[in-house]
């Protein structure tokens, strides 16, 4: 283990709760082991750790991140994602390769969704010249998690959403039977409906989207309408 991570391993071991870990693993379909530390406790550990040890040196950042990704307990992946989230606006251009690695490995919605919107999304705002090459490659990859990232990276873009790019990628994924793809399409459209509900409504009505995508896309507009 990278020396930077030894202190947080000690804190995770101290805070570990086997009973909570059991249910966390069960919730995640038995995919990953856990220390059993809920989000508030984990974030408290992160804050204490950063106060005492600071951020990893930029030259060591990739090594630390990949070491976290190799650990069996999911809290290590959450730990490094949140560190990277705090550094995202200052990230070097080449860090997109690390984000891609994180999406492709130990892939599940809990990591991919954070990476897509909080890391990749911020990175592409800083380096928009990377968007077409990387997202185009992801769309062609056949990897559902890279494709999900290509859809969700604009989740927080609001009025700056590139609708031409988004609709192109949604169109290319039409007909998919993959739950995580159709859910992502609906989620992205739902978020954009908070910016331009009329556009989303017209788009959903005019396109042969998967039923799941349509339901997700219209949820916020329906709640807004029912609240009147």
N, C-alpha and C positions, 0 to 999 in steps of 0.2 A: 504493500500500500504506500502511496505517495506520502512523504512525511507531513505535508500540509494537512492531510486528512486524519492523522492519528488522534488529535484532540477531539475532533467531532465524533469519531468512532467511540471514544470513551464516554462522551456525553450521550450518544445514542444508546449505548449499553446500559448506562445508569437509568435512563428514562424508559427503557423498554418495558412493555407490558404484553406478556405472551397471550393473554386472553383477547386483548384488542387486536393483536397481530393475527390471531386465528380468524377473526371476523373480517379483517381487512383483506387477507388472502382469499377468503371465500368470496367476498364482494368482487374481487378482481378475477374471478373464475379460476382460482388456483394458479395463476400465471407467475406470481412473484411472491417472494418471502418479504416479511415486514418485521421491523423491530416492535411495531405496535405503538407508534407515536402519532397522535392526531395532529392536524394542521396547526392549531394554536401553539401546542407544545413544541412542535418542530420549528416553527418560526421564532419562537422565543430562544431556542437553542441556536438558530442561525444568527439572530441579533447579538447574542452573547459572544458567540464565536467570532463574528466579524469585529466586534468591539475589542476583543483580545488579540486576534491574529491578523485582522485585515484581510484584504483580497489577495488571491494568489498573484504572483508576479506574472506579467503579461507573457513572458517567455515560457512559463510553466502552465498556462491556463489550459491549453489543449490536453496536456498530459494529465492534469488533475481531473478534467472533465471526463476523459476516457477511463480513468481509473474509477471514478464514481460510477460510470456506466457498466463497469465490469463487476461491481459489487452485487451480491445477491439480494440485499435488502433494498426495497424500492425507495426508502427514505433518502438514500444516497443520490438517486437520480433527481428527486425533488430538490434536495439540498443544492446541487450544482446548477440546476435550472434556475433557481431563484437567485443564486449569485450572478449567473449570466444575465438574468433579467435586470438586475441592478446596474450591470455594466453595459447593457445593450446599446445605449445611445453613444457610447464611446468606443464601440467595438471596431477593430480593424476590418478592412474589407474581406480579407481571407477567412474570417471566422465563419462565413457562410458554409464552408466545407465541414466544419465541426457540427453546425446545426443539421446539415444534411445527414451526417453520420448518426447523430442522435435520433433523428426521425427513422432512419433505416434499421436501427438496432434496438432491441427490447421494445418494440413498437406496440403501443396500445394507446387508447384515446387519452388517458390521463397525462401522458407525457407529450404526445404529438400535438394536442390542442394548445397546450401552453407554449410549446416551441413555435407553432405556427403563428399565433397572434402576438406573443410577447417577445419573441426573439427574431424570427424570420420577418415578421411584419415590420418591426422597428428597423431591422437591418435594411430592408428594401426601401424604406422611406429615406434612409441615409444614403443608400447606393442604388438608386432606381435603375441605373444602367445594367444591373445584374438580373433584373426581374425576368425579362423575356428568355434569356438563355437558361436560367435555372428552372423556372417554372415550366418552360417548354420541355426541358429534359425530364422533369418529374412527371409531367402528363404522359410522356411517351414511355415511361419506365415500366408500366404495368403494376407498379407497387402502389397499393391502395393508400398507404400512409403518406407517401410522397404526393400522390394526387390529392389527398385530403388537405395537405399543407398548401398546395397550389390554389385550392379553393378558399381556404380559411385565412391565409395570411393577411387579407384585407379586412378582416373582421372588425377592426377598430378604425378603419379609414373614413367612415361616414361620407361626407360630400367629396372626399378625395378618392373615392373608390373608382377604379378603372373599370367601367361597366362593359366596355368592349372586350377587355381581357376576360372578365368574369363570365360573360355570356358565351364567349367562345369556348371556355373550358367546361362550362355546364353543358353546352351542346355536345361537346366531344365525349362527355360521360353519360349522355342520355342512353337509356336502355340497360344501364348497370343494375345488377341485382344485389350489389354489395350494400349492406346496411350502412356502413360507415361512410360510404360515398354519398348515398342519397340523403342521409342525415346531415352531412356537411353542407350539401347544396341548400337544403331547407334552412339550416341555421344561418348561413351567410345571407340568404335572401331575407330572413326574418330580421336580422340586424340592420340590413340596409333599409328595410321598411320603416324603421324609426327615423330615417333621413328623408326618404321619398316613398311614402306609402302608395301613392298613385302609380308610380312606375312599377313597383313590385306587383301590385294587383293586376295591372295590365299584362305584365310579363308572364305571371303564373297562369292567367286565363288564356294566353295565346300559345303556350308551349306544352308539349307532351311530357311534362315532368312526372317522375315516379310519385305515386300517391303519398308516400312518406315525405318526400320533398315538398309537395304542395301543402300538406298539413302543417309541417314545421314553418314553412314560409309565411303562412297566414295567421299564425297563432297570435302574434302581437297585435296585428290589425283587428282581429276578432275580439280580443280582450278590450282593446281601446273602444271598439264599437259598442260592445256590451256594457261598458262602464258609463256610457252616455245616458 
